[in-house]
Amino acid sequence: MAFNFNEKVAGEPSTLIVDSLNLAFRWKHQGRTDFRYEFDKTIESLALSYKCKKVIITADWGSSEYRKMILPNYKQNRKEKFAEQSEEERIAFEEFFEEFEESLELLAEKYVVLRYKNVEADDIAGYLVKYKDKFNLGNVWLISSDRDWDLLISEDVSRFSYVTRKEVTLENWDTHYNVTPEEYISLKCLTGDKGDNVPGISGIGPKRAEALIKEYGDALEIYNCLPIQSSYKHIQALNDSGDSLLRNYELMDIITYCDQAIGPDNVQDLESRLG
């Protein structure tokens, strides 16, 4: 008999959106290459815990072509890291990704799996959240340890991290961040993202970014205030690198730019699959 969450989960419409590669690394860190059935059971358990009738699996398929057009060195640091792997590490990664592919095939027997060449799961999740009313997703739980997904949090969109075992919601936001949800994108634009090889403004870390946001407003308002009169080196760097704020908005704002990042043909396919 086919698996049907509608028979197991009662209540209002709700949806689990899974960052599948991110979650799969749970087993990579354990050195596991036989996790496909445990992966399936984990997602089923999460859906039942959060009373989600719908489950949508999102998956990366290479780095974002959209972002590489804006910043050619986007995620280049990861390629360099992989190039420095030992033969043993290379084989372990190949075995991990083979099992991940098998896991996606297994998951596709039960759930919608959304994956497009040169498109990242972040953007697919962003699109689903942006148009969640259109797709009747209801209350949404994001499953990812990636704090970039906190850009998607709103009154009825929350995130659970399997790494920290913590939830990030609109209600407990202040326990995680010193800026508002609306200001979070500005914090990221100012500080950058080392993991994705996106440079921030030299000398500006979270504390200085928070102070700038408090004094001048969001990143776009800060840009409009440039040049700022100051002898501080980080302000001088900001004056010299104002265009980086606009670039970083395009790179990091996964709600505003998800349509472009996914591409019109893929958007059409996504919408047809979700009905």
C-alpha positions in Angstrom: 0.0 0.0 0.0 1.3 3.4 -0.9 2.4 5.7 1.9 0.0 8.6 2.6 0.7 11.2 5.2 -2.9 12.4 5.0 -3.9 9.1 6.8 -1.3 9.6 9.5 -1.3 13.4 10.2 -4.4 15.4 11.2 -4.9 19.1 11.6 -4.4 22.2 9.5 -2.4 22.2 6.2 1.3 22.1 7.0 4.4 21.3 5.1 7.9 20.0 5.8 10.6 21.3 3.4 13.8 19.4 3.7 17.3 20.5 2.7 18.2 17.0 1.7 22.0 17.3 1.1 22.4 19.3 4.3 20.5 16.6 6.2 22.5 13.8 4.5 25.7 15.1 5.9 24.4 13.9 9.2 25.5 10.4 8.1 28.6 11.7 6.2 30.0 13.0 9.4 29.4 9.5 10.9 31.3 7.9 8.0 28.1 6.1 6.9 27.4 5.0 3.3 24.3 3.0 4.0 21.8 5.6 5.2 19.1 5.7 2.6 16.4 3.9 4.6 17.4 5.7 7.8 17.1 9.0 5.8 13.6 8.0 4.8 12.6 7.1 8.4 14.1 10.4 9.7 12.0 12.5 7.3 8.9 10.5 8.2 9.5 11.0 11.9 10.1 14.7 11.4 6.9 15.1 9.4 4.9 13.3 12.1 6.5 15.3 14.9 5.6 18.6 13.2 2.2 17.2 12.0 3.0 18.0 8.3 0.7 16.6 5.7 3.0 17.6 2.9 6.7 16.8 2.5 8.8 18.5 -0.1 12.4 17.4 -0.7 14.7 20.1 -2.0 18.2 19.2 -3.3 21.2 21.0 -4.6 22.5 20.1 -8.1 25.8 21.8 -8.3 26.5 25.4 -7.4 24.2 28.2 -8.5 24.8 29.5 -12.0 22.8 32.6 -11.1 25.3 33.5 -8.4 28.4 32.6 -10.4 27.2 35.1 -13.0 27.3 37.8 -10.2 30.4 36.6 -8.4 32.6 34.2 -10.5 34.5 33.1 -7.4 31.3 32.0 -5.6 32.0 28.8 -3.7 35.4 28.5 -5.4 36.9 27.8 -1.9 34.9 24.6 -1.8 36.3 23.4 -5.1 39.8 24.2 -3.9 39.2 22.2 -0.8 37.9 19.2 -2.7 41.0 19.4 -5.0 43.2 19.0 -1.9 41.5 15.8 -0.8 43.5 12.6 -0.2 42.6 9.6 -2.4 40.9 8.1 0.7 38.8 11.2 1.2 37.9 11.4 -2.5 36.6 7.8 -2.5 34.6 8.4 0.7 32.9 11.4 -0.9 32.1 9.5 -4.0 30.5 6.7 -1.9 28.6 9.2 0.1 27.2 10.9 -3.0 26.3 7.6 -4.6 24.2 6.8 -1.5 22.7 10.2 -1.5 21.5 9.7 -5.1 20.0 6.4 -4.1 18.3 8.1 -1.2 16.7 10.7 -3.4 15.4 7.9 -5.7 13.9 6.2 -2.6 12.4 9.5 -1.3 10.9 10.2 -4.7 8.7 7.2 -4.3 6.8 9.0 -1.5 7.4 12.7 -1.8 7.9 15.5 -4.3 11.7 15.9 -4.9 12.6 19.2 -6.5 16.1 19.4 -8.0 17.4 21.4 -11.0 20.8 21.6 -12.6 22.9 24.5 -11.3 20.2 25.5 -8.8 20.6 25.3 -5.1 18.1 24.0 -2.5 18.1 27.4 -0.8 16.4 29.0 -3.8 13.9 26.2 -4.2 12.9 26.6 -0.6 12.8 30.4 -1.0 10.4 30.0 -3.9 8.1 27.6 -2.0 8.0 30.0 1.0 7.5 33.1 -1.2 4.5 31.5 -2.9 3.4 29.2 -0.1 -0.2 30.5 -0.1 -0.4 29.7 -3.9 0.7 26.1 -3.2 -1.4 25.9 0.0 1.6 24.9 2.1 0.1 26.3 5.4 2.5 26.3 8.3 6.0 25.4 7.1 8.8 23.7 8.9 12.2 24.0 7.3 14.7 21.2 8.0 18.2 22.4 7.7 21.2 23.4 9.8 22.0 26.2 7.3 21.4 29.5 9.0 20.9 31.1 5.5 17.4 29.5 5.7 16.6 31.8 8.6 16.1 34.4 5.9 12.8 32.6 5.2 11.4 32.7 8.7 8.1 34.4 9.3 5.0 34.0 11.5 4.2 30.6 10.0 7.7 29.5 8.7 10.2 28.1 11.2 13.4 26.1 11.0 14.7 23.0 12.8 18.4 22.1 12.9 19.4 18.5 13.3 22.9 19.7 14.4 21.9 21.9 17.3 18.6 20.2 17.9 17.1 23.6 18.2 14.2 25.4 16.5 14.3 29.0 15.2 10.9 30.6 15.1 9.6 34.2 14.9 8.7 33.8 18.6 12.2 32.9 19.8 14.2 34.9 17.2 15.6 37.2 19.8 17.4 34.3 21.5 19.3 33.6 18.3 20.0 37.1 16.8 20.5 40.7 17.9 18.8 42.0 14.8 15.2 41.7 13.6 14.3 39.1 10.9 13.9 42.0 8.5 17.5 43.2 9.3 19.1 39.7 9.0 19.7 40.1 5.3 21.5 43.4 6.0 23.7 41.7 8.6 24.7 39.1 6.1 25.4 41.7 3.3 27.8 43.5 5.6 29.6 40.5 7.1 29.6 38.3 4.0 29.6 34.5 4.0 33.0 32.7 4.3 31.5 29.3 3.6 30.2 30.5 0.2 33.3 32.6 -0.5 31.2 35.8 -0.5 33.3 38.6 1.0 31.8 41.1 3.4 33.1 44.6 4.1 36.7 44.5 5.5 36.8 44.9 9.2 33.1 44.5 9.8 32.0 41.6 11.8 28.6 41.0 13.5 29.0 43.5 16.3 30.0 46.4 14.0 27.3 45.4 11.5 24.7 45.4 14.2 25.8 48.9 15.2 25.7 50.2 11.7 22.2 48.8 11.2 21.0 50.4 14.4 22.4 53.8 13.5 21.6 54.0 9.7 19.0 51.3 8.9 19.2 48.4 6.5 22.0 47.8 4.1 20.3 49.7 1.3 19.9 52.7 3.6 23.5 52.4 4.6 24.5 52.4 1.0 22.5 55.6 0.4 24.3 57.3 3.3 27.7 56.7 1.8 30.3 58.2 2.1 30.1 58.3 5.9 32.5 60.7 7.5 34.7 58.8 9.9 38.4 58.0 10.6 37.7 54.4 11.4 39.2 52.0 9.0 36.1 49.8 8.7 34.0 52.8 7.8 36.6 53.8 5.2 36.5 50.3 3.8 32.7 50.6 3.7 32.9 53.8 1.8 35.2 52.2 -0.7 33.1 49.0 -1.1 29.5 50.3 -1.1 28.7 48.4 -4.3 29.5 45.2 -2.5 26.3 45.7 -0.4 24.2 45.8 -3.6 26.0 42.7 -5.0 25.6 40.8 -1.7 21.9 41.5 -1.7 21.6 39.8 -5.1 23.7 36.9 -3.9 22.1 36.4 -0.5 18.4 37.5 -0.6 16.9 34.1 -1.5 13.3 35.4 -1.2 13.6 38.4 -3.6 15.8 36.7 -6.2 14.7 33.0 -6.1 12.7 33.3 -9.3 15.8 34.4 -11.2 18.0 31.9 -9.5 15.7 29.0 -10.4 15.0 30.2 -14.0 11.7 30.4 -15.9 11.8 26.8 -17.3 12.5 25.3 -13.9 9.9 27.4 -12.3 7.3 26.2 -14.8 8.3 22.6 -14.0 8.1 23.2 -10.3 4.7 24.7 -10.5 3.4 21.9 -12.6 4.6 19.3 -10.2 3.0 21.1 -7.2 -0.2 21.6 -9.0 
